[in-house]
Amino acid sequence: MDGTHDERPLRGLNFAFSGGTAGIGLAAATALARRGAALLLLGRDRDRGDRAVAAVREAGAAEAVFCAADLTTMAGVGRAIEAIGAGARRCTGWCTPR
């Protein structure tokens, strides 16, 4: 093996994070950002979302977008689906931290 799993570059891969604006979700998103992934951060709080986008961009994300969506509602789920589709690219992974 050429390197560990943690060293593999993620440029060109896209990940969505519900709860990605704080705590474990933001930590996981930041780890993928350092490896060059493109990120969609989902959450309810626009200010926290904007701060999280700035943090993952600074960490090296190829792209970072926030979508204000409460995933406990059908309207919020619809917004998340639209945000994923708006990028017109394949979603490589979805993370919902608990």
Biopython code that builds the backbone (N, CA, C, O; Angstrom):
import numpy as np
from Bio.PDB.StructureBuilder import StructureBuilder

atoms = [
    (1, "MET", "N", (0.847, -1.173, 0.000)),
    (1, "MET", "CA", (0.000, 0.000, 0.000)),
    (1, "MET", "C", (0.893, 1.237, 0.000)),
    (1, "MET", "O", (1.865, 1.308, 0.752)),
    (2, "ASP", "N", (0.558, 2.218, -0.851)),
    (2, "ASP", "CA", (1.374, 3.426, -0.985)),
    (2, "ASP", "C", (1.227, 4.385, 0.193)),
    (2, "ASP", "O", (2.166, 5.119, 0.501)),
    (3, "GLY", "N", (0.102, 4.397, 0.842)),
    (3, "GLY", "CA", (-0.110, 5.320, 1.950)),
    (3, "GLY", "C", (-1.291, 4.866, 2.772)),
    (3, "GLY", "O", (-1.987, 3.915, 2.416)),
    (4, "THR", "N", (-1.507, 5.547, 3.861)),
    (4, "THR", "CA", (-2.650, 5.187, 4.683)),
    (4, "THR", "C", (-3.910, 5.783, 4.091)),
    (4, "THR", "O", (-3.862, 6.674, 3.243)),
    (5, "HIS", "N", (-5.018, 5.282, 4.547)),
    (5, "HIS", "CA", (-6.315, 5.777, 4.095)),
    (5, "HIS", "C", (-6.416, 7.291, 4.308)),
    (5, "HIS", "O", (-6.977, 7.994, 3.468)),
    (6, "ASP", "N", (-5.889, 7.789, 5.402)),
    (6, "ASP", "CA", (-5.978, 9.211, 5.733)),
    (6, "ASP", "C", (-5.179, 10.104, 4.800)),
    (6, "ASP", "O", (-5.400, 11.315, 4.783)),
    (7, "GLU", "N", (-4.271, 9.556, 4.035)),
    (7, "GLU", "CA", (-3.433, 10.363, 3.146)),
    (7, "GLU", "C", (-4.001, 10.474, 1.739)),
    (7, "GLU", "O", (-3.549, 11.311, 0.957)),
    (8, "ARG", "N", (-4.965, 9.659, 1.410)),
    (8, "ARG", "CA", (-5.498, 9.636, 0.053)),
    (8, "ARG", "C", (-6.169, 10.971, -0.292)),
    (8, "ARG", "O", (-7.028, 11.427, 0.464)),
    (9, "PRO", "N", (-5.804, 11.610, -1.408)),
    (9, "PRO", "CA", (-6.441, 12.877, -1.784)),
    (9, "PRO", "C", (-7.904, 12.659, -2.173)),
    (9, "PRO", "O", (-8.271, 11.614, -2.711)),
    (10, "LEU", "N", (-8.719, 13.658, -1.891)),
    (10, "LEU", "CA", (-10.152, 13.568, -2.179)),
    (10, "LEU", "C", (-10.606, 14.609, -3.197)),
    (10, "LEU", "O", (-11.807, 14.818, -3.368)),
    (11, "ARG", "N", (-9.673, 15.259, -3.868)),
    (11, "ARG", "CA", (-10.035, 16.255, -4.875)),
    (11, "ARG", "C", (-10.906, 15.588, -5.936)),
    (11, "ARG", "O", (-10.591, 14.495, -6.407)),
    (12, "GLY", "N", (-11.994, 16.246, -6.308)),
    (12, "GLY", "CA", (-12.925, 15.702, -7.287)),
    (12, "GLY", "C", (-14.045, 14.879, -6.665)),
    (12, "GLY", "O", (-14.943, 14.419, -7.369)),
    (13, "LEU", "N", (-13.994, 14.692, -5.340)),
    (13, "LEU", "CA", (-15.047, 13.949, -4.650)),
    (13, "LEU", "C", (-15.884, 14.913, -3.822)),
    (13, "LEU", "O", (-15.372, 15.904, -3.300)),
    (14, "ASN", "N", (-17.176, 14.614, -3.708)),
    (14, "ASN", "CA", (-18.145, 15.517, -3.088)),
    (14, "ASN", "C", (-18.826, 14.838, -1.907)),
    (14, "ASN", "O", (-19.258, 13.689, -2.001)),
    (15, "PHE", "N", (-18.918, 15.560, -0.795)),
    (15, "PHE", "CA", (-19.508, 15.013, 0.422)),
    (15, "PHE", "C", (-20.519, 15.997, 0.997)),
    (15, "PHE", "O", (-20.296, 17.208, 0.975)),
    (16, "ALA", "N", (-21.635, 15.476, 1.514)),
    (16, "ALA", "CA", (-22.653, 16.283, 2.185)),
    (16, "ALA", "C", (-22.631, 15.942, 3.673)),
    (16, "ALA", "O", (-22.508, 14.776, 4.049)),
    (17, "PHE", "N", (-22.752, 16.961, 4.509)),
    (17, "PHE", "CA", (-22.731, 16.785, 5.961)),
    (17, "PHE", "C", (-23.957, 17.435, 6.577)),
    (17, "PHE", "O", (-24.084, 18.659, 6.554)),
    (18, "SER", "N", (-24.865, 16.632, 7.130)),
    (18, "SER", "CA", (-25.915, 17.215, 7.954)),
    (18, "SER", "C", (-25.297, 17.433, 9.331)),
    (18, "SER", "O", (-24.552, 16.584, 9.820)),
    (19, "GLY", "N", (-25.600, 18.552, 9.947)),
    (19, "GLY", "CA", (-24.945, 18.880, 11.210)),
    (19, "GLY", "C", (-23.474, 19.214, 11.017)),
    (19, "GLY", "O", (-22.665, 19.033, 11.927)),
    (20, "GLY", "N", (-23.133, 19.699, 9.840)),
    (20, "GLY", "CA", (-21.737, 19.962, 9.521)),
    (20, "GLY", "C", (-21.246, 21.336, 9.912)),
    (20, "GLY", "O", (-20.169, 21.751, 9.485)),
    (21, "THR", "N", (-22.020, 22.057, 10.721)),
    (21, "THR", "CA", (-21.626, 23.422, 11.071)),
    (21, "THR", "C", (-20.978, 23.534, 12.443)),
    (21, "THR", "O", (-20.532, 24.616, 12.824)),
    (22, "ALA", "N", (-20.916, 22.438, 13.190)),
    (22, "ALA", "CA", (-20.328, 22.480, 14.536)),
    (22, "ALA", "C", (-19.979, 21.062, 14.992)),
    (22, "ALA", "O", (-20.403, 20.075, 14.391)),
    (23, "GLY", "N", (-19.214, 20.990, 16.046)),
    (23, "GLY", "CA", (-18.932, 19.715, 16.695)),
    (23, "GLY", "C", (-18.278, 18.680, 15.793)),
    (23, "GLY", "O", (-17.426, 18.996, 14.963)),
    (24, "ILE", "N", (-18.700, 17.438, 15.981)),
    (24, "ILE", "CA", (-18.119, 16.312, 15.240)),
    (24, "ILE", "C", (-18.346, 16.457, 13.740)),
    (24, "ILE", "O", (-17.470, 16.100, 12.952)),
    (25, "GLY", "N", (-19.508, 16.974, 13.326)),
    (25, "GLY", "CA", (-19.772, 17.152, 11.894)),
    (25, "GLY", "C", (-18.781, 18.107, 11.251)),
    (25, "GLY", "O", (-18.263, 17.836, 10.168)),
    (26, "LEU", "N", (-18.518, 19.224, 11.919)),
    (26, "LEU", "CA", (-17.555, 20.195, 11.389)),
    (26, "LEU", "C", (-16.141, 19.621, 11.426)),
    (26, "LEU", "O", (-15.356, 19.858, 10.509)),
    (27, "ALA", "N", (-15.811, 18.877, 12.468)),
    (27, "ALA", "CA", (-14.478, 18.266, 12.547)),
    (27, "ALA", "C", (-14.272, 17.274, 11.403)),
    (27, "ALA", "O", (-13.203, 17.246, 10.791)),
    (28, "ALA", "N", (-15.284, 16.466, 11.112)),
    (28, "ALA", "CA", (-15.180, 15.500, 10.012)),
    (28, "ALA", "C", (-15.085, 16.220, 8.671)),
    (28, "ALA", "O", (-14.290, 15.838, 7.813)),
    (29, "ALA", "N", (-15.899, 17.265, 8.490)),
    (29, "ALA", "CA", (-15.854, 18.034, 7.243)),
    (29, "ALA", "C", (-14.483, 18.688, 7.062)),
    (29, "ALA", "O", (-13.952, 18.720, 5.952)),
    (30, "THR", "N", (-13.918, 19.203, 8.138)),
    (30, "THR", "CA", (-12.602, 19.838, 8.074)),
    (30, "THR", "C", (-11.525, 18.824, 7.698)),
    (30, "THR", "O", (-10.610, 19.137, 6.936)),
    (31, "ALA", "N", (-11.636, 17.612, 8.233)),
    (31, "ALA", "CA", (-10.661, 16.562, 7.892)),
    (31, "ALA", "C", (-10.711, 16.243, 6.400)),
    (31, "ALA", "O", (-9.667, 16.052, 5.776)),
    (32, "LEU", "N", (-11.908, 16.185, 5.821)),
    (32, "LEU", "CA", (-12.023, 15.929, 4.380)),
    (32, "LEU", "C", (-11.580, 17.146, 3.574)),
    (32, "LEU", "O", (-11.016, 17.002, 2.489)),
    (33, "ALA", "N", (-11.832, 18.340, 4.098)),
    (33, "ALA", "CA", (-11.391, 19.564, 3.418)),
    (33, "ALA", "C", (-9.876, 19.590, 3.281)),
    (33, "ALA", "O", (-9.352, 20.006, 2.248)),
    (34, "ARG", "N", (-9.174, 19.151, 4.309)),
    (34, "ARG", "CA", (-7.702, 19.126, 4.261)),
    (34, "ARG", "C", (-7.192, 18.232, 3.137)),
    (34, "ARG", "O", (-6.068, 18.395, 2.663)),
    (35, "ARG", "N", (-8.025, 17.292, 2.718)),
    (35, "ARG", "CA", (-7.638, 16.372, 1.649)),
    (35, "ARG", "C", (-8.220, 16.805, 0.300)),
    (35, "ARG", "O", (-8.130, 16.068, -0.682)),
    (36, "GLY", "N", (-8.824, 18.015, 0.254)),
    (36, "GLY", "CA", (-9.246, 18.598, -1.010)),
    (36, "GLY", "C", (-10.648, 18.277, -1.470)),
    (36, "GLY", "O", (-10.985, 18.543, -2.624)),
    (37, "ALA", "N", (-11.482, 17.712, -0.606)),
    (37, "ALA", "CA", (-12.851, 17.368, -0.993)),
    (37, "ALA", "C", (-13.699, 18.626, -1.190)),
    (37, "ALA", "O", (-13.384, 19.690, -0.658)),
    (38, "ALA", "N", (-14.773, 18.485, -1.961)),
    (38, "ALA", "CA", (-15.798, 19.524, -2.085)),
    (38, "ALA", "C", (-16.897, 19.178, -1.081)),
    (38, "ALA", "O", (-17.278, 18.014, -0.954)),
    (39, "LEU", "N", (-17.411, 20.192, -0.363)),
    (39, "LEU", "CA", (-18.324, 19.936, 0.745)),
    (39, "LEU", "C", (-19.609, 20.732, 0.641)),
    (39, "LEU", "O", (-19.606, 21.906, 0.268)),
    (40, "LEU", "N", (-20.712, 20.068, 0.979)),
    (40, "LEU", "CA", (-21.998, 20.718, 1.176)),
    (40, "LEU", "C", (-22.326, 20.557, 2.650)),
    (40, "LEU", "O", (-22.509, 19.439, 3.131)),
    (41, "LEU", "N", (-22.401, 21.673, 3.368)),
    (41, "LEU", "CA", (-22.710, 21.650, 4.794)),
    (41, "LEU", "C", (-24.171, 22.020, 4.980)),
    (41, "LEU", "O", (-24.624, 23.055, 4.491)),
    (42, "LEU", "N", (-24.901, 21.179, 5.683)),
    (42, "LEU", "CA", (-26.324, 21.390, 5.927)),
    (42, "LEU", "C", (-26.540, 21.687, 7.404)),
    (42, "LEU", "O", (-25.944, 21.043, 8.269)),
    (43, "GLY", "N", (-27.394, 22.663, 7.687)),
    (43, "GLY", "CA", (-27.697, 22.995, 9.073)),
    (43, "GLY", "C", (-28.820, 24.007, 9.131)),
    (43, "GLY", "O", (-29.304, 24.474, 8.100)),
    (44, "ARG", "N", (-29.230, 24.343, 10.341)),
    (44, "ARG", "CA", (-30.358, 25.262, 10.506)),
    (44, "ARG", "C", (-29.937, 26.713, 10.680)),
    (44, "ARG", "O", (-30.732, 27.617, 10.426)),
    (45, "ASP", "N", (-28.705, 26.953, 11.108)),
    (45, "ASP", "CA", (-28.268, 28.298, 11.486)),
    (45, "ASP", "C", (-27.345, 28.898, 10.422)),
    (45, "ASP", "O", (-26.221, 28.432, 10.234)),
    (46, "ARG", "N", (-27.821, 29.921, 9.738)),
    (46, "ARG", "CA", (-27.071, 30.547, 8.643)),
    (46, "ARG", "C", (-25.725, 31.106, 9.117)),
    (46, "ARG", "O", (-24.715, 30.917, 8.440)),
    (47, "ASP", "N", (-25.693, 31.785, 10.260)),
    (47, "ASP", "CA", (-24.429, 32.361, 10.745)),
    (47, "ASP", "C", (-23.396, 31.272, 11.029)),
    (47, "ASP", "O", (-22.234, 31.389, 10.638)),
    (48, "ARG", "N", (-23.827, 30.220, 11.707)),
    (48, "ARG", "CA", (-22.901, 29.102, 11.964)),
    (48, "ARG", "C", (-22.468, 28.453, 10.661)),
    (48, "ARG", "O", (-21.316, 28.045, 10.514)),
    (49, "GLY", "N", (-23.397, 28.357, 9.713)),
    (49, "GLY", "CA", (-23.067, 27.785, 8.406)),
    (49, "GLY", "C", (-22.021, 28.603, 7.676)),
    (49, "GLY", "O", (-21.092, 28.050, 7.089)),
    (50, "ASP", "N", (-22.167, 29.915, 7.711)),
    (50, "ASP", "CA", (-21.186, 30.786, 7.047)),
    (50, "ASP", "C", (-19.806, 30.658, 7.689)),
    (50, "ASP", "O", (-18.791, 30.636, 6.993)),
    (51, "ARG", "N", (-19.774, 30.573, 9.023)),
    (51, "ARG", "CA", (-18.485, 30.398, 9.716)),
    (51, "ARG", "C", (-17.867, 29.040, 9.384)),
    (51, "ARG", "O", (-16.654, 28.936, 9.202)),
    (52, "ALA", "N", (-18.695, 28.007, 9.306)),
    (52, "ALA", "CA", (-18.192, 26.664, 8.982)),
    (52, "ALA", "C", (-17.639, 26.617, 7.564)),
    (52, "ALA", "O", (-16.596, 26.008, 7.326)),
    (53, "VAL", "N", (-18.330, 27.255, 6.619)),
    (53, "VAL", "CA", (-17.843, 27.303, 5.233)),
    (53, "VAL", "C", (-16.478, 27.985, 5.185)),
    (53, "VAL", "O", (-15.567, 27.507, 4.508)),
    (54, "ALA", "N", (-16.335, 29.094, 5.899)),
    (54, "ALA", "CA", (-15.042, 29.792, 5.926)),
    (54, "ALA", "C", (-13.954, 28.886, 6.505)),
    (54, "ALA", "O", (-12.828, 28.876, 6.008)),
    (55, "ALA", "N", (-14.281, 28.132, 7.546)),
    (55, "ALA", "CA", (-13.291, 27.254, 8.189)),
    (55, "ALA", "C", (-12.849, 26.127, 7.264)),
    (55, "ALA", "O", (-11.656, 25.834, 7.182)),
    (56, "VAL", "N", (-13.792, 25.487, 6.562)),
    (56, "VAL", "CA", (-13.391, 24.368, 5.696)),
    (56, "VAL", "C", (-12.686, 24.870, 4.439)),
    (56, "VAL", "O", (-11.825, 24.180, 3.893)),
    (57, "ARG", "N", (-13.046, 26.062, 3.980)),
    (57, "ARG", "CA", (-12.302, 26.641, 2.852)),
    (57, "ARG", "C", (-10.855, 26.912, 3.257)),
    (57, "ARG", "O", (-9.923, 26.623, 2.507)),
    (58, "GLU", "N", (-10.685, 27.467, 4.448)),
    (58, "GLU", "CA", (-9.333, 27.740, 4.941)),
    (58, "GLU", "C", (-8.534, 26.442, 5.105)),
    (58, "GLU", "O", (-7.314, 26.433, 4.936)),
    (59, "ALA", "N", (-9.228, 25.351, 5.433)),
    (59, "ALA", "CA", (-8.560, 24.054, 5.608)),
    (59, "ALA", "C", (-8.180, 23.413, 4.277)),
    (59, "ALA", "O", (-7.395, 22.464, 4.246)),
    (60, "GLY", "N", (-8.740, 23.934, 3.159)),
    (60, "GLY", "CA", (-8.344, 23.411, 1.853)),
    (60, "GLY", "C", (-9.436, 22.789, 1.017)),
    (60, "GLY", "O", (-9.138, 22.144, 0.012)),
    (61, "ALA", "N", (-10.703, 22.959, 1.397)),
    (61, "ALA", "CA", (-11.796, 22.387, 0.607)),
    (61, "ALA", "C", (-11.750, 22.914, -0.823)),
    (61, "ALA", "O", (-11.541, 24.106, -1.045)),
    (62, "ALA", "N", (-11.947, 22.020, -1.789)),
    (62, "ALA", "CA", (-11.989, 22.430, -3.191)),
    (62, "ALA", "C", (-13.170, 23.368, -3.420)),
    (62, "ALA", "O", (-13.094, 24.291, -4.231)),
    (63, "GLU", "N", (-14.257, 23.123, -2.701)),
    (63, "GLU", "CA", (-15.458, 23.945, -2.766)),
    (63, "GLU", "C", (-16.199, 23.725, -1.457)),
    (63, "GLU", "O", (-16.142, 22.634, -0.889)),
    (64, "ALA", "N", (-16.889, 24.744, -0.974)),
    (64, "ALA", "CA", (-17.685, 24.610, 0.245)),
    (64, "ALA", "C", (-18.931, 25.465, 0.103)),
    (64, "ALA", "O", (-18.854, 26.646, -0.235)),
    (65, "VAL", "N", (-20.082, 24.854, 0.364)),
    (65, "VAL", "CA", (-21.368, 25.528, 0.240)),
    (65, "VAL", "C", (-22.192, 25.192, 1.476)),
    (65, "VAL", "O", (-22.135, 24.071, 1.981)),
    (66, "PHE", "N", (-22.961, 26.172, 1.965)),
    (66, "PHE", "CA", (-23.885, 25.935, 3.072)),
    (66, "PHE", "C", (-25.304, 25.964, 2.546)),
    (66, "PHE", "O", (-25.650, 26.802, 1.713)),
    (67, "CYS", "N", (-26.125, 25.050, 3.032)),
    (67, "CYS", "CA", (-27.551, 25.038, 2.727)),
    (67, "CYS", "C", (-28.304, 25.053, 4.049)),
    (67, "CYS", "O", (-28.160, 24.140, 4.862)),
    (68, "ALA", "N", (-29.118, 26.106, 4.266)),
    (68, "ALA", "CA", (-29.940, 26.181, 5.470)),
    (68, "ALA", "C", (-31.110, 25.216, 5.304)),
    (68, "ALA", "O", (-32.007, 25.448, 4.494)),
    (69, "ALA", "N", (-31.094, 24.133, 6.077)),
    (69, "ALA", "CA", (-32.129, 23.112, 5.952)),
    (69, "ALA", "C", (-32.311, 22.394, 7.282)),
    (69, "ALA", "O", (-31.347, 21.908, 7.874)),
    (70, "ASP", "N", (-33.548, 22.334, 7.743)),
    (70, "ASP", "CA", (-33.895, 21.564, 8.937)),
    (70, "ASP", "C", (-34.348, 20.192, 8.453)),
    (70, "ASP", "O", (-35.450, 20.049, 7.924)),
    (71, "LEU", "N", (-33.507, 19.196, 8.631)),
    (71, "LEU", "CA", (-33.789, 17.872, 8.079)),
    (71, "LEU", "C", (-34.827, 17.095, 8.869)),
    (71, "LEU", "O", (-35.084, 15.930, 8.567)),
    (72, "THR", "N", (-35.434, 17.725, 9.885)),
    (72, "THR", "CA", (-36.549, 17.087, 10.578)),
    (72, "THR", "C", (-37.873, 17.431, 9.905)),
    (72, "THR", "O", (-38.930, 16.969, 10.337)),
    (73, "THR", "N", (-37.819, 18.245, 8.843)),
    (73, "THR", "CA", (-39.027, 18.613, 8.102)),
    (73, "THR", "C", (-38.889, 18.195, 6.640)),
    (73, "THR", "O", (-37.782, 18.127, 6.107)),
    (74, "MET", "N", (-40.013, 17.919, 6.006)),
    (74, "MET", "CA", (-39.983, 17.554, 4.586)),
    (74, "MET", "C", (-39.478, 18.719, 3.737)),
    (74, "MET", "O", (-38.775, 18.504, 2.750)),
    (75, "ALA", "N", (-39.830, 19.950, 4.112)),
    (75, "ALA", "CA", (-39.346, 21.113, 3.360)),
    (75, "ALA", "C", (-37.823, 21.194, 3.438)),
    (75, "ALA", "O", (-37.162, 21.484, 2.441)),
    (76, "GLY", "N", (-37.271, 20.938, 4.619)),
    (76, "GLY", "CA", (-35.822, 20.963, 4.784)),
    (76, "GLY", "C", (-35.138, 19.865, 3.991)),
    (76, "GLY", "O", (-34.085, 20.087, 3.394)),
    (77, "VAL", "N", (-35.733, 18.684, 3.985)),
    (77, "VAL", "CA", (-35.184, 17.577, 3.192)),
    (77, "VAL", "C", (-35.210, 17.951, 1.713)),
    (77, "VAL", "O", (-34.262, 17.667, 0.980)),
    (78, "GLY", "N", (-36.291, 18.585, 1.278)),
    (78, "GLY", "CA", (-36.385, 19.032, -0.115)),
    (78, "GLY", "C", (-35.293, 20.029, -0.470)),
    (78, "GLY", "O", (-34.704, 19.952, -1.548)),
    (79, "ARG", "N", (-35.017, 20.980, 0.448)),
    (79, "ARG", "CA", (-33.946, 21.954, 0.203)),
    (79, "ARG", "C", (-32.589, 21.260, 0.097)),
    (79, "ARG", "O", (-31.766, 21.621, -0.745)),
    (80, "ALA", "N", (-32.362, 20.269, 0.950)),
    (80, "ALA", "CA", (-31.091, 19.538, 0.904)),
    (80, "ALA", "C", (-30.942, 18.803, -0.426)),
    (80, "ALA", "O", (-29.871, 18.825, -1.033)),
    (81, "ILE", "N", (-32.002, 18.159, -0.873)),
    (81, "ILE", "CA", (-31.963, 17.440, -2.155)),
    (81, "ILE", "C", (-31.700, 18.410, -3.297)),
    (81, "ILE", "O", (-30.911, 18.115, -4.195)),
    (82, "GLU", "N", (-32.355, 19.566, -3.268)),
    (82, "GLU", "CA", (-32.122, 20.581, -4.304)),
    (82, "GLU", "C", (-30.672, 21.060, -4.287)),
    (82, "GLU", "O", (-30.068, 21.251, -5.343)),
    (83, "ALA", "N", (-30.112, 21.255, -3.094)),
    (83, "ALA", "CA", (-28.728, 21.729, -2.985)),
    (83, "ALA", "C", (-27.753, 20.700, -3.547)),
    (83, "ALA", "O", (-26.781, 21.059, -4.212)),
    (84, "ILE", "N", (-28.010, 19.433, -3.281)),
    (84, "ILE", "CA", (-27.149, 18.382, -3.830)),
    (84, "ILE", "C", (-27.280, 18.363, -5.348)),
    (84, "ILE", "O", (-26.277, 18.267, -6.055)),
    (85, "GLY", "N", (-28.500, 18.452, -5.848)),
    (85, "GLY", "CA", (-28.738, 18.445, -7.293)),
    (85, "GLY", "C", (-28.219, 19.684, -7.990)),
    (85, "GLY", "O", (-27.859, 19.623, -9.166)),
    (86, "ALA", "N", (-28.170, 20.821, -7.282)),
    (86, "ALA", "CA", (-27.717, 22.073, -7.896)),
    (86, "ALA", "C", (-26.264, 21.984, -8.337)),
    (86, "ALA", "O", (-25.862, 22.647, -9.293)),
    (87, "GLY", "N", (-25.485, 21.177, -7.655)),
    (87, "GLY", "CA", (-24.087, 21.000, -8.034)),
    (87, "GLY", "C", (-23.931, 20.127, -9.261)),
    (87, "GLY", "O", (-22.851, 20.066, -9.850)),
    (88, "ALA", "N", (-25.007, 19.446, -9.655)),
    (88, "ALA", "CA", (-24.999, 18.565, -10.831)),
    (88, "ALA", "C", (-23.785, 17.644, -10.833)),
    (88, "ALA", "O", (-23.142, 17.427, -11.860)),
    (89, "ARG", "N", (-23.497, 17.118, -9.669)),
    (89, "ARG", "CA", (-22.370, 16.188, -9.571)),
    (89, "ARG", "C", (-22.742, 15.069, -8.610)),
    (89, "ARG", "O", (-23.687, 15.182, -7.829)),
    (90, "ARG", "N", (-22.000, 14.024, -8.684)),
    (90, "ARG", "CA", (-22.248, 12.854, -7.855)),
    (90, "ARG", "C", (-21.864, 13.139, -6.402)),
    (90, "ARG", "O", (-20.808, 13.711, -6.132)),
    (91, "CYS", "N", (-22.721, 12.740, -5.482)),
    (91, "CYS", "CA", (-22.429, 12.857, -4.052)),
    (91, "CYS", "C", (-21.712, 11.574, -3.627)),
    (91, "CYS", "O", (-22.314, 10.500, -3.604)),
    (92, "THR", "N", (-20.445, 11.688, -3.295)),
    (92, "THR", "CA", (-19.621, 10.535, -2.931)),
    (92, "THR", "C", (-19.992, 9.987, -1.565)),
    (92, "THR", "O", (-19.960, 8.775, -1.351)),
    (93, "GLY", "N", (-20.347, 10.874, -0.633)),
    (93, "GLY", "CA", (-20.663, 10.413, 0.718)),
    (93, "GLY", "C", (-21.547, 11.384, 1.462)),
    (93, "GLY", "O", (-21.585, 12.577, 1.162)),
    (94, "TRP", "N", (-22.260, 10.849, 2.444)),
    (94, "TRP", "CA", (-23.154, 11.630, 3.291)),
    (94, "TRP", "C", (-22.791, 11.316, 4.727)),
    (94, "TRP", "O", (-22.615, 10.148, 5.072)),
    (95, "CYS", "N", (-22.673, 12.325, 5.569)),
    (95, "CYS", "CA", (-22.332, 12.113, 6.971)),
    (95, "CYS", "C", (-23.384, 12.772, 7.851)),
    (95, "CYS", "O", (-23.680, 13.958, 7.706)),
    (96, "THR", "N", (-23.944, 11.988, 8.765)),
    (96, "THR", "CA", (-24.864, 12.500, 9.768)),
    (96, "THR", "C", (-24.317, 12.103, 11.131)),
    (96, "THR", "O", (-24.602, 11.006, 11.611)),
    (97, "PRO", "N", (-23.536, 12.976, 11.764)),
    (97, "PRO", "CA", (-22.932, 12.620, 13.052)),
    (97, "PRO", "C", (-23.980, 12.462, 14.146)),
    (97, "PRO", "O", (-25.007, 13.142, 14.140)),
    (98, "ARG", "N", (-23.717, 11.579, 15.064)),
    (98, "ARG", "CA", (-24.599, 11.367, 16.222)),
    (98, "ARG", "C", (-23.806, 11.482, 17.484)),
    (98, "ARG", "O", (-24.358, 11.337, 18.575)),
]
sb = StructureBuilder()
sb.init_structure("model")
sb.init_model(0)
sb.init_chain("A")
sb.init_seg("    ")
for serial, (resi, resn, name, xyz) in enumerate(atoms, 1):
    if name == "N":
        sb.init_residue(resn, " ", resi, " ")
    sb.init_atom(name, np.array(xyz, "f"), 0.0, 1.0, " ", f" {name:<3s}", serial, name[0])
structure = sb.get_structure()
